[in-house]
Structure formats: C-alpha cells, structure tokens
Amino acid sequence: MFEAGAHFGYSRSRRHPSSTKFLFGSKGGSDIIDLEKTHSHLGKALDAVREYAAKGKTVLLVGTKPEAREAVKEIATALALPYVTYKWIGGTLTNFSEIRKRVERLRMLKGQKERGDLDVYSKKERRDLEDEITRLERNFGGVVTLERIPEALFVIDPRHEDTAVTEAKKLGVSVIALANSDCNVKDIQCPIPGNDSSRSSIRFFLEQMKSAFVDGTERKEFAKATALEAAKNAELLATQEKEKVVAHAKETSEDEQ
C-alpha cells in the first residue's frame, strides 16, 4: 500500500471531520492516512466482497473521475460486473425502470446496426442514430448487464460520487468505498481509508477487490459442486435402498411359494 501511495491524503483544509479517526498525522500541510487502519478496514471490505460473490450478488463498480475510469472498466469487465465510468446518470438506482428503457433502446439500435437494418434510413438519419448509439453507449454501456438493483456499490471517491451514494442510501444498497481524507464516511457501510486520487493507489485497491470477488466466486462454485455431488450420492443411496427392498420382497414371495 505504501508503494502505491495509498497513505497520501489531502490538505488539512479539505479534511472532513469523519475521516479524522483514520489519520496518522500531517506532513507539509497534507494529511497522512494511517495504513494500519486502512489494512483493517480493507480486510472488512474484502470480506464483504467475498460474501457478495459467494452468494451470487451483484456489485456495481463506480468510478467516473479520470484517474479511476480505465482501472474500473478493466476490473469490472474482467469480473463480468456492471460499471459506471463516464457519468452517474441521476436515477440509475432510484429510477431504475427508466434507466432500463434507455438500455433496451441501446440494445435495439445496436442490434439493428449489426443486422444492417439502419441501411434503409437516409444518410442524415443514420448519422443521427449512430450518434444516439454513441451517446447511449457512453452513458449506459457499462450497465447493460444490470438486470436488477445491485446489492452493493464499490465506489472510488464517495465525495465525487455523492449522487450514487445518496441513491444507494435511499434504497438500502450497501456502499463499499475507497475514501480519502476529504470524504464523509458516515453513510458508507465499508469505508476503505486511502488515496482515491492516484492511479496507482486506485488500481491497487481494485486489484484487491478483484481477487476477493474471484475467491468468493470460486467458493460459490465449490459449494454448488459439493451440493450437486451430495444430491447425486443421496439419489444413488435411495436407488440402492429401493433395490434392496424390492429384492427382499421378491425373496419373501419365493419363500412363501
């Protein structure tokens, strides 16, 4: 974490009171985050991520600041999770049905383009439709697979993503967040105190999240395989018992004769 610069906070003038408990001190007018506390809170956050993955729950990754976009999209894509990296559209959670309509519009237009159905339109109409596809892809491309309200958000900088955090709070959606010293963490269920403005720091925490989610998914698959094997064994035992009963009944019938 130290090598990634996770300990660098903002200036004392930007410090939010709720972050004081996570600080080691200040140097040169800037806050220094206590990495021991970061390690402790990171562990709790990763446990939550594993639990969501193990139960097949959906985690929506949110990081729209320039420093976070590339890593958020990369990690989310690798995990087949939905993400928001361009702009949080108001109502993404609280007006989910309307957001789904925009997503369906995107799917329809992309399908028509792939099939060549847009060729029937005039040049100007095709250009307008392609511009619409570009706009919809930018705003909603990361949430195409989001079929229901997610169980949790994994947010980079909750201060920057305050609208997303507010919507999550209204709906009771848990928030896991990488939060620097300027963030209000009172409404964050799993805050991870750390540098949320450095690409190296952001990537470090996202890679940790990725490993935890993969671990949870593997646990889910193992539990599924174990349950399937147990069901097969139970079925086999039941069949064997049934065969024994039939054989016993047959022997009894022959003895009586």
C-alpha positions as CSV (number, residue, x, y, z in Angstrom):
1,M,0.0,0.0,0.0
2,F,2.8,2.4,0.8
3,E,4.5,1.8,-2.6
4,A,1.1,2.6,-4.2
5,G,0.9,5.9,-2.4
6,A,-2.2,4.8,-0.5
7,H,-1.2,6.9,2.5
8,F,-1.4,10.3,0.8
9,G,-4.4,12.4,2.0
10,Y,-5.5,15.9,1.0
11,S,-4.6,19.2,2.7
12,R,-5.8,19.7,6.2
13,S,-8.1,22.5,4.9
14,R,-10.1,19.9,2.9
15,R,-10.3,17.3,5.7
16,H,-13.7,16.0,6.6
17,P,-14.3,15.5,10.3
18,S,-15.5,11.9,9.8
19,S,-12.1,11.0,8.4
20,T,-10.0,12.2,11.4
21,K,-10.1,8.8,13.0
22,F,-8.3,7.3,10.0
23,L,-5.4,9.7,10.0
24,F,-1.8,9.1,11.3
25,G,-0.9,12.8,11.2
26,S,0.0,15.6,8.8
27,K,3.2,16.4,6.8
28,G,3.8,19.6,4.8
29,G,0.2,20.6,5.3
30,S,-1.2,17.4,3.9
31,D,-2.9,14.6,5.8
32,I,-1.2,11.2,6.1
33,I,-3.6,8.2,6.3
34,D,-2.8,5.5,8.9
35,L,-2.2,2.4,6.8
36,E,-2.7,0.1,9.7
37,K,-6.3,1.3,9.8
38,T,-6.5,1.1,6.1
39,H,-5.4,-2.5,6.3
40,S,-8.0,-3.3,8.9
41,H,-10.9,-1.7,7.0
42,L,-9.7,-3.1,3.7
43,G,-10.0,-6.6,5.2
44,K,-13.6,-6.0,6.3
45,A,-14.4,-4.6,2.9
46,L,-12.9,-7.6,1.1
47,D,-14.8,-10.0,3.4
48,A,-18.0,-8.2,2.3
49,V,-17.0,-8.5,-1.4
50,R,-16.3,-12.3,-1.0
51,E,-19.7,-12.7,0.7
52,Y,-21.5,-11.0,-2.2
53,A,-19.6,-13.0,-4.8
54,A,-20.2,-16.3,-2.9
55,K,-24.0,-15.6,-2.8
56,G,-24.1,-14.6,-6.4
57,K,-25.0,-11.0,-5.6
58,T,-24.3,-8.1,-7.9
59,V,-21.7,-5.4,-7.2
60,L,-21.8,-2.2,-9.3
61,L,-18.4,-0.5,-9.7
62,V,-18.5,3.3,-9.8
63,G,-15.5,5.5,-10.7
64,T,-16.1,8.4,-13.0
65,K,-13.1,10.6,-12.2
66,P,-10.4,10.4,-14.9
67,E,-7.9,8.7,-12.6
68,A,-10.3,5.8,-12.0
69,R,-12.1,5.2,-15.3
70,E,-9.6,2.9,-17.0
71,A,-9.0,0.6,-14.0
72,V,-12.7,0.5,-13.0
73,K,-13.7,-0.6,-16.5
74,E,-10.9,-3.1,-16.8
75,I,-11.6,-4.8,-13.4
76,A,-15.4,-4.8,-13.9
77,T,-15.1,-6.3,-17.3
78,A,-12.7,-9.0,-16.0
79,L,-15.3,-9.9,-13.4
80,A,-18.3,-9.6,-15.7
81,L,-19.7,-6.9,-13.3
82,P,-21.6,-3.7,-14.3
83,Y,-19.8,-0.4,-14.0
84,V,-20.2,3.3,-14.4
85,T,-17.2,5.3,-15.6
86,Y,-18.4,8.2,-17.7
87,K,-21.1,9.9,-15.6
88,W,-23.5,8.8,-13.0
89,I,-26.9,9.4,-14.5
90,G,-29.4,10.6,-11.9
91,G,-31.9,7.9,-11.2
92,T,-29.6,5.0,-12.1
93,L,-30.9,3.3,-8.9
94,T,-33.9,5.3,-7.8
95,N,-35.5,5.4,-11.2
96,F,-34.2,2.1,-12.4
97,S,-37.1,1.2,-14.7
98,E,-36.5,4.3,-16.8
99,I,-32.8,3.5,-17.0
100,R,-33.6,0.0,-18.2
101,K,-35.7,1.6,-21.0
102,R,-32.6,3.5,-22.2
103,V,-30.6,0.3,-22.0
104,E,-33.2,-1.5,-24.1
105,R,-33.1,1.3,-26.6
106,L,-29.3,0.9,-26.8
107,R,-29.6,-2.9,-27.3
108,M,-32.2,-2.4,-30.0
109,L,-30.2,0.2,-32.0
110,K,-27.0,-1.9,-31.8
111,G,-28.9,-4.9,-33.0
112,Q,-30.3,-3.1,-35.9
113,K,-26.9,-1.7,-36.8
114,E,-25.3,-5.2,-36.7
115,R,-28.0,-6.6,-38.9
116,G,-27.8,-3.8,-41.4
117,D,-31.3,-2.6,-40.7
118,L,-30.2,1.0,-40.5
119,D,-29.3,1.0,-44.1
120,V,-32.9,1.7,-45.0
121,Y,-32.6,5.2,-43.5
122,S,-31.2,8.3,-45.2
123,K,-27.6,9.3,-44.6
124,K,-28.6,12.0,-42.1
125,E,-31.0,9.7,-40.2
126,R,-28.2,7.0,-40.0
127,R,-25.8,9.6,-38.7
128,D,-28.3,10.7,-36.1
129,L,-29.0,7.1,-35.0
130,E,-25.2,6.4,-34.8
131,D,-24.7,9.5,-32.7
132,E,-27.5,8.2,-30.4
133,I,-25.8,4.8,-30.1
134,T,-22.5,6.5,-29.2
135,R,-24.3,8.7,-26.6
136,L,-26.2,5.7,-25.1
137,E,-23.1,3.5,-25.1
138,R,-21.1,6.2,-23.3
139,N,-23.8,6.7,-20.6
140,F,-25.3,3.2,-20.3
141,G,-22.8,0.7,-21.9
142,G,-21.5,-0.4,-18.5
143,V,-24.9,-1.2,-17.0
144,V,-26.3,-3.2,-19.9
145,T,-26.0,-6.4,-17.9
146,L,-27.5,-4.8,-14.8
147,E,-30.9,-6.5,-14.7
148,R,-31.9,-5.5,-11.2
149,I,-30.9,-3.2,-8.4
150,P,-27.4,-4.2,-7.3
151,E,-26.8,-5.4,-3.7
152,A,-23.8,-3.2,-3.3
153,L,-21.7,-0.4,-4.9
154,F,-17.9,-0.3,-4.9
155,V,-17.1,3.4,-5.2
156,I,-13.9,5.2,-5.9
157,D,-14.2,8.6,-4.1
158,P,-17.7,8.8,-2.5
159,R,-17.3,12.6,-2.4
160,H,-17.1,12.7,-6.1
161,E,-19.8,10.1,-6.5
162,D,-22.1,11.7,-3.9
163,T,-25.2,11.2,-6.1
164,A,-24.6,7.5,-6.4
165,V,-24.0,7.2,-2.7
166,T,-27.2,9.2,-1.9
167,E,-29.3,6.9,-4.2
168,A,-27.8,3.8,-2.6
169,K,-28.6,5.1,0.8
170,K,-32.3,5.8,-0.2
171,L,-32.7,2.2,-1.4
172,G,-30.7,0.5,1.3
173,V,-27.9,-0.6,-1.1
174,S,-24.6,-1.1,0.7
175,V,-21.6,1.0,-0.2
176,I,-18.0,0.0,-0.2
177,A,-15.8,2.9,-0.9
178,L,-12.2,4.0,-1.3
179,A,-12.3,7.3,0.6
180,N,-9.7,9.9,1.1
181,S,-9.5,12.4,3.9
182,D,-12.0,14.8,2.3
183,C,-14.8,12.3,2.2
184,N,-17.8,12.0,4.5
185,V,-17.7,8.3,5.5
186,K,-20.7,8.4,7.9
187,D,-23.1,6.8,5.3
188,I,-20.5,4.3,4.0
189,Q,-21.0,0.8,5.3
190,C,-17.5,-0.3,4.4
191,P,-15.1,2.7,4.0
192,I,-11.5,2.0,2.9
193,P,-9.4,5.0,4.0
194,G,-6.9,5.6,1.3
195,N,-5.7,7.7,-1.6
196,D,-8.6,7.9,-4.1
197,S,-6.9,10.4,-6.5
198,S,-3.8,8.4,-7.5
199,R,-4.0,5.9,-10.4
200,S,-1.5,3.5,-8.7
201,S,-3.5,3.6,-5.4
202,I,-6.8,3.2,-7.1
203,R,-5.6,0.2,-9.1
204,F,-4.1,-1.4,-6.0
205,F,-7.4,-1.4,-4.2
206,L,-9.3,-2.5,-7.3
207,E,-7.0,-5.4,-7.7
208,Q,-7.6,-6.4,-4.1
209,M,-11.3,-6.2,-4.7
210,K,-10.9,-8.3,-7.9
211,S,-9.0,-11.1,-6.0
212,A,-11.6,-11.1,-3.3
213,F,-14.5,-11.4,-5.8
214,V,-12.8,-14.2,-7.6
215,D,-12.2,-16.0,-4.3
216,G,-15.9,-15.6,-3.4
217,T,-17.0,-16.9,-6.9
218,E,-14.8,-19.9,-6.5
219,R,-16.3,-20.6,-3.1
220,K,-19.8,-20.4,-4.7
221,E,-18.8,-22.8,-7.5
222,F,-17.3,-25.2,-5.0
223,A,-20.4,-25.1,-2.8
224,K,-22.5,-25.7,-5.9
225,A,-20.4,-28.7,-7.0
226,T,-20.4,-30.1,-3.4
227,A,-24.2,-29.8,-3.2
228,L,-24.6,-31.4,-6.6
229,E,-22.4,-34.3,-5.6
230,A,-24.3,-34.7,-2.3
231,A,-27.6,-34.8,-4.2
232,K,-26.2,-37.4,-6.6
233,N,-25.0,-39.5,-3.7
234,A,-28.4,-39.2,-1.9
235,E,-30.1,-40.3,-5.1
236,L,-27.8,-43.2,-5.5
237,L,-28.4,-44.3,-1.9
238,A,-32.1,-44.0,-2.4
239,T,-31.9,-46.2,-5.5
240,Q,-29.8,-48.8,-3.7
241,E,-32.2,-48.9,-0.8
242,K,-35.2,-49.3,-3.2
243,E,-33.4,-52.1,-4.9
244,K,-32.8,-53.8,-1.6
245,V,-36.4,-53.5,-0.6
246,V,-37.6,-55.0,-4.0
247,A,-35.1,-57.8,-3.7
248,H,-36.2,-58.6,-0.2
249,A,-39.8,-58.6,-1.2
250,K,-39.0,-60.9,-4.1
251,E,-37.2,-63.4,-1.8
252,T,-40.0,-63.3,0.7
253,S,-42.5,-64.1,-2.1
254,E,-40.5,-67.0,-3.3
255,D,-40.1,-68.4,0.2
256,E,-43.9,-68.3,0.7
257,Q,-44.4,-70.3,-2.5
